[in-house]
Amino acid sequence: MPVKYIQRLERDVQTVGGSGLDTVCIDFCSGNDACVLTTINTVLHGRNIGLVGGTGDQGRVSANGRVCRDAVAYALVRNQNGRVKTYKENIYHQLGSYRFVASDTDRANYILGSLNGKPAKQVYKSILHVTDEEILTRTFQNPFGKLNGDDTCIISIKEVNGNALACFRQVNDSDVLILLELGDYRAIVRDTIRQISADFPRRSAIFSVNCLFRYKLFSEHGYMQAYLRDMAALGCHAGFVGYGEHYNNRFVNQSMTCVVFE
């Protein structure tokens, strides 16, 4: 129930001061990400403060020596010597012109029941010509995307649930979804690095969150170590591999989010 404790964040933002130009919130979440981010954003958006974070394993987080369940731990970091900026990297693009309206969803269990009135599993299988068993690995190449203004939030498939699909991110009735396909991720990573270098000629540190599925994809293609070397070229780089990524007020899958400190 994150709203019950929102005054803690309000006090901390007041103490740290700053704005979106020099301050960021980094969070570690144990679940219910969309609810957490929506609540946190009610405080951060007034000062235009960005957020980067993600979900860890086992549904637990630690803060100040305590291990908590059903909780989010956060840190407000103010750069006293320059700017900060958050980024999100998407290595997928739209496949064809497929557009779906979701229905028969179970928001509590992240179940996607139907697409355009047809069973979600059958729609996915018929487009990509895969078996039930192949769906779980095919999400590495072909996840769903939820349209969010001019942005796309990636939705990973977790498992087959009868004729429905269980996802790693909540889907609601009437959400408009598209099907995505993997792009040239090496080139996209290079573009991200070039953009960061252009925005920040001087960088003191980068903190990033990579999705577990990106880690598995990169590892299977022998790219993970090269990826870390590429990111290290930007300077001091630390981060973790998570089960879901946070970018400002958005909860996404199969992405990389990061904050850059000048």
C-alpha positions in Angstrom: 0.0 0.0 0.0 2.6 2.6 -1.1 0.3 5.6 -0.7 0.1 4.9 3.0 3.8 5.8 3.3 4.1 8.5 0.7 4.9 11.2 3.3 8.3 9.5 3.8 9.2 10.3 0.2 7.8 13.8 0.4 10.0 14.5 3.4 13.1 13.1 1.8 12.5 15.1 -1.4 12.2 18.2 0.7 15.4 17.3 2.6 17.5 16.6 -0.5 16.1 19.5 -2.5 17.1 19.7 -6.1 15.2 19.3 -9.3 15.1 17.1 -12.4 18.3 18.9 -13.6 20.5 17.4 -10.8 18.4 14.8 -8.8 17.3 11.3 -9.5 15.4 8.6 -7.6 16.8 5.1 -7.8 14.4 2.4 -6.5 14.5 -1.4 -5.9 11.1 -3.0 -5.8 9.7 -6.3 -4.7 6.6 -6.3 -6.9 3.4 -4.4 -7.7 5.6 -2.1 -9.8 2.9 -0.1 -11.6 1.2 0.8 -8.4 4.5 1.8 -6.8 5.6 3.9 -9.7 2.3 5.7 -10.0 2.3 6.6 -6.4 6.0 7.7 -6.3 5.4 9.8 -9.4 2.8 11.9 -7.5 5.7 13.3 -5.5 8.5 13.3 -8.1 6.7 14.9 -11.1 6.2 18.2 -9.3 10.0 18.7 -9.3 10.4 16.9 -12.6 12.7 14.4 -10.9 13.4 11.2 -12.9 13.5 7.7 -11.7 15.5 4.5 -12.6 15.1 1.2 -10.9 13.7 -2.3 -11.2 12.5 -5.5 -9.5 14.7 -8.0 -7.8 14.4 -11.7 -7.1 12.6 -13.4 -4.2 10.2 -10.5 -3.6 12.4 -8.9 -1.1 14.4 -5.6 -0.7 16.8 -4.4 1.9 17.2 -0.9 3.3 19.1 0.4 6.3 19.9 -3.1 7.5 16.3 -4.5 7.2 15.1 -7.0 4.7 11.5 -6.3 3.7 8.8 -8.1 1.7 6.1 -6.3 -0.3 8.2 -3.1 -0.2 10.2 -0.7 -2.3 13.6 0.7 -1.2 14.6 4.0 -2.8 17.5 6.5 -2.8 17.3 10.1 -3.7 20.6 11.1 -5.2 21.5 14.8 -5.9 24.5 15.5 -8.1 26.3 18.5 -6.5 28.7 18.9 -9.4 26.5 18.7 -12.5 23.4 17.4 -14.2 21.6 14.0 -14.2 19.5 12.5 -16.9 17.6 9.2 -17.3 17.5 7.0 -20.5 15.6 4.0 -21.7 16.9 1.7 -24.4 14.6 -0.4 -26.6 16.2 -2.9 -28.9 12.8 -3.9 -30.5 10.6 -2.4 -33.2 7.2 -3.1 -34.5 6.6 -6.3 -36.5 4.2 -5.7 -39.4 1.1 -3.7 -38.9 -0.5 -5.9 -36.2 -2.6 -4.0 -33.7 -4.6 -5.7 -30.9 -7.1 -4.7 -28.4 -6.6 -6.7 -25.2 -9.6 -8.3 -23.3 -10.4 -11.0 -20.8 -7.4 -9.8 -18.8 -6.7 -10.7 -15.1 -4.8 -7.7 -13.9 -3.8 -9.2 -10.5 -2.1 -12.2 -12.2 -0.9 -10.3 -15.3 -3.0 -12.6 -17.6 -3.7 -11.6 -21.2 -6.7 -13.6 -22.3 -7.8 -12.4 -25.7 -6.5 -10.2 -28.6 -9.1 -8.8 -30.9 -11.6 -11.2 -29.4 -9.5 -14.3 -30.1 -7.5 -16.4 -27.6 -4.2 -14.7 -27.0 -2.2 -17.9 -27.3 -3.7 -18.8 -30.6 -3.1 -15.3 -32.1 0.6 -15.4 -31.1 1.1 -18.9 -32.4 -0.6 -18.3 -35.7 1.4 -15.2 -36.5 4.8 -16.6 -35.5 4.2 -20.3 -36.3 5.5 -21.5 -33.0 4.4 -24.3 -30.6 3.3 -23.8 -27.0 6.8 -24.8 -25.8 8.5 -22.3 -28.1 6.4 -19.4 -26.9 8.5 -18.9 -23.8 11.8 -18.5 -25.7 10.3 -16.7 -28.6 9.4 -13.8 -26.4 13.2 -12.9 -26.5 12.7 -12.1 -30.2 9.0 -11.2 -30.3 7.5 -9.6 -27.1 4.4 -7.5 -27.1 4.4 -3.7 -26.9 1.9 -1.4 -25.3 1.5 2.0 -27.0 2.1 4.8 -24.5 1.9 8.1 -26.4 4.9 8.2 -28.7 6.6 5.5 -26.7 6.3 1.7 -26.5 6.4 -0.2 -23.3 7.7 -3.8 -23.8 5.6 -6.7 -22.3 7.4 -10.0 -21.9 5.5 -13.4 -22.0 6.0 -15.4 -18.8 4.1 -18.6 -19.5 1.2 -20.2 -21.3 -2.0 -20.3 -19.2 -4.6 -22.4 -20.9 -5.5 -20.4 -24.0 -4.2 -17.2 -22.4 -0.7 -15.8 -21.9 0.7 -14.8 -18.5 3.0 -11.8 -18.8 5.6 -10.1 -16.6 3.7 -6.8 -16.8 0.1 -5.9 -16.2 -2.2 -5.7 -19.2 -5.6 -4.1 -18.9 -8.8 -4.6 -20.9 -8.8 -2.2 -23.9 -5.1 -1.7 -23.9 -3.8 -1.3 -27.5 -0.9 -3.7 -28.1 1.5 -4.4 -31.0 3.8 -7.2 -31.8 7.6 -6.4 -31.7 10.7 -8.0 -33.2 14.3 -7.9 -32.3 16.3 -5.2 -34.0 20.1 -4.8 -34.5 20.8 -4.6 -30.8 24.6 -4.0 -31.3 23.9 -0.9 -33.4 21.2 0.3 -31.0 23.6 0.1 -28.1 26.2 2.1 -30.1 23.5 4.7 -30.8 22.7 4.9 -27.1 26.3 5.4 -26.2 26.7 8.1 -28.8 23.6 9.9 -27.5 24.9 9.8 -23.9 28.3 11.0 -25.0 26.7 13.9 -26.9 24.5 14.9 -24.0 27.3 14.5 -21.4 30.8 15.2 -22.7 31.9 14.8 -19.1 30.5 11.8 -17.2 31.3 10.9 -13.6 29.1 7.7 -13.3 26.3 5.7 -14.9 23.9 3.4 -13.0 21.9 1.0 -15.2 19.2 -1.7 -14.9 19.2 -4.4 -17.5 16.4 -6.9 -17.9 17.1 -10.6 -17.2 15.9 -11.4 -20.7 18.4 -9.0 -22.2 21.1 -10.6 -20.2 20.0 -14.1 -21.4 19.7 -12.9 -25.0 23.1 -11.2 -25.0 24.7 -14.2 -23.3 23.3 -16.6 -25.8 24.6 -14.5 -28.7 28.1 -14.1 -27.1 27.6 -10.4 -26.7 27.3 -9.8 -22.9 31.0 -9.2 -22.2 31.3 -7.0 -25.3 28.3 -5.1 -24.1 29.8 -4.4 -20.7 33.1 -3.3 -22.4 31.1 -0.9 -24.6 29.3 0.6 -21.6 32.5 0.8 -19.7 33.9 3.1 -22.4 31.5 5.8 -21.1 33.3 5.7 -17.7 32.3 4.3 -14.3 29.4 2.0 -14.9 27.5 0.0 -12.3 24.1 -1.7 -12.3 22.1 -4.9 -11.9 20.0 -7.4 -13.8 16.4 -7.2 -12.8 13.0 -8.8 -13.5 11.5 -5.5 -14.7 12.7 -2.1 -15.4 11.5 1.3 -14.1 11.8 4.5 -16.2 10.3 7.6 -14.6 6.6 6.5 -14.1 6.8 3.5 -16.4 7.2 -0.2 -15.8 8.7 -2.0 -18.7 10.2 -5.4 -19.7 13.2 -6.4 -21.8 14.7 -2.9 -21.6 17.7 -1.1 -20.2 17.2 2.0 -18.1 20.0 4.1 -16.7 20.8 7.4 -15.1 23.9 9.4 -16.2 25.7 11.7 -13.8 27.7 14.6 -15.2 
